[in-house]
Structures are given as structure tokens and as C-alpha cells.
Amino acid sequence: MLETTPLPDIAGLDRPELESLLRVGGIEPYRAGQLFRWVFKRGVTDFARMTDLSKPLRTRLPELFRISRPAIVGRERSTDGTTKLLLELEDRRRIESVHIPDSPGQTFCISTQVGCAMKCAFCLTGRMGLARNLAAGEIVGQVRLLAEDLGLLDARFNIVLMGMGEPLHNYDETMRALRILGDPDGLAVSGRRVTISTVGVVPALDRLAREPYMPNLAVSLHATTEAQRDVLVPLNRKYSITEVIEACRRFPIKRRSRITFEYVMLAGVNDSREDAKRLVALLAGIRAKVNLIPLNEAAGIPFSRPSDERVDEFAGILADRHVTVSVRKSRGRDIRAACGQLIVEGTQSSAGQKLAALIK
Ligand code: SAH
């Protein structure tokens, strides 16, 4: 079998990495800025079309780099305007990315892994298990493709890492992706427009606290007692509520900002008045806001969504005790694009593809 190592992916290198590889290849490092502009601002993936580079450089670059580009293999539009893209990666694995308009701005919901290892009891993605981590270029690629596909390359948009996967379980590639997205010659997305959502991988939270590029933080709490969270969010057996909350207390929150605590509401499980009061107590002294997410039901998920009255009552208890609270209006439910509904069935390969794989 012939194995060739793929060339480094320009779309997955941060500025210092690209500059140093250019230098090694005998090219002036300042070309990095030009390359960022072509790839991210104009969506060009063919070096031959980079017309402000000299001819010799246009021939040399493809010997040193490739420019990855996930293929759009499916596109679904919800009645509420939400779009879900099904993307195929170079190894034919598939992921989903979602665009939510007017939320109030434009929001891209991006995946960080193919599947997820966390196995939260109410989440469909967890059913897939973890196939693999996404590379930075694949994380950034989702933003590039959504922006191009929807004509939003020059628009301001927010990015939430709330698609498939646990971003802090793929820390290095996720942070590299955020640095690339933040590059002023690329899409220039500032940390204020990015939210990392995590189940609370405590050592990674502490690492994030020391990053120069600082996104907003959302923590998926979902329960108020250790016993209950052990069941709903299995990672709790490793990093308990107490430890997650302590990590949040030491997290450097930006001025005028807060940590969001996500709380999926499951009828008869975690939606009682006592749960609400315990939640208030847990968050005491943290600059927090709570985002209640009434469960998006799905076949095979053994929970149900509480009534709107129950959700309102729960929210009322928090608000009465001066905890800022919002209820997430899940979008794109009709196309299975809402929270916890992203799942990709195993890729069916055709007979021809199987044959190609055998003789490779
Ligand atoms: N792994 C990260 C990113 C996923 S974000 C995290 O867990 O935070 C997706 C959010 O939707 C999380 O808060 C997740 O718990 C929530 N979610 C998962 N399944 C859901 C469902 N069926 N209904 C509503 N929300 C769900």
C-alpha cells in the first residue's frame, strides 16, 4: 500500500505556524497575510487564482501546502430560516454545521469532533460515540463554508462551538482554529463573538483561563446534585459539580461579561422547585446567567420535555432570586438541527468506493 503524508493544510495553520513553514520553504513570511486573505476573505482554494502572487510563487506553493475544503453533501432549510449543512471531510467522514439567522445577529453553530465521547444521557450526538477529533482546518472550514454558502463572508457573525463534540476534549485543535478565525487578515472574529460550550473538563477549563484569545464560556450543568449529574452527564464522575463550579469561580471573566450555565430541562427529572433553588445556591457569587433549554425530544432519548408552564415557573424562581435567566428557543427542530440533535449515520460507501479502498 502506498501511504503519502498529506501536505500541511493552509486553512489549518495559525499565523506563526504558516510563517515558519513559509520560511522553511524559502518564501518571505509576510506572504502569510496575503494567503490568509485569499483563503478566508475570498474563499479561494486554488493557488493559481491568487493573482497578486508572482507566477513562480504560485507554482511553488502547491508543492508545500494543500488547502482543505470540506464538501457540502447536504443542505436543509428549516421553516424558521435555520440552515443545516452536511459536510464531508477528506476521509469521507461527515459532520453537521448550522446557521441560525436573526439570533439576534448571524450565528454559526460549529462541530469540533466527529461524534462525541461524553455520552450525555439526553443527547443524540453522544449516541454516535467519538469517531475522531476534527483538525483545526476542518473546524475553521465549517465557518468558511457556511459564510461562503450563505454570502456572509463580509458580514459580522457569532460562532458557537455547540455542534457535534466536546470542544475542550479536542483542546489544541479547537484553540488553533479560534486563533486562525481571529487573525485580522482572515475572518477577524474576535473572542467576544465566540462561545465555547463545555460539559466542564476541569483541567482544560484551567488551561483556557490562561489563553490570550479569550472566547465566552458556556458550561453545560444540567443538574444540581452530584448523583443526578453522574447519570445525566457521565463526565461528572470524573469532574464533579463542585469541581466544575470551583473552576468557574477562578475563571477570569471579562469585564461586563458572565459565564452562561446551560440547563437542559427534563420533565420530572431536573425541573422541580427544589432543583431551581439548588441551582440558585450553586451559582451564588458567580457572575452567571442561566440558559434553560427545554429538551428537544428524539426517538431513543428516554426523557420528555416539560410543559411551558413548568419552564416558566422554574425560570421565575431564578429570576426572583436575581439570577439572570433566559429560555432557549431551539431553532431548526424540523430539520434535526437543534441542540443535541446533530447525528450523522455511518457513511454508506458504494461498491466502487469499497473497491477503491481495497486497491489503494
Ligand atoms: N459538548 C458541549 C457542546 C455541545 S453544546 C456541551 O455539552 O456543552 C449543545 C448543548 O445542547 C449542550 O448544552 C447540550 O447539553 C445541549 N443538548 C444536548 N442534547 C440536547 C437535547 N436533546 N435537547 C436540548 N439540548 C440538548
Residues whose N, C-alpha, C, O or C-beta is under 5 A from the ligand:
A	BS01	SAH	F122 C123 L124 L161 M162 G163 G165 E166 P167 S197 T198 V199 S220 E262 V264 I293 P294 L295 N296 C339 G340
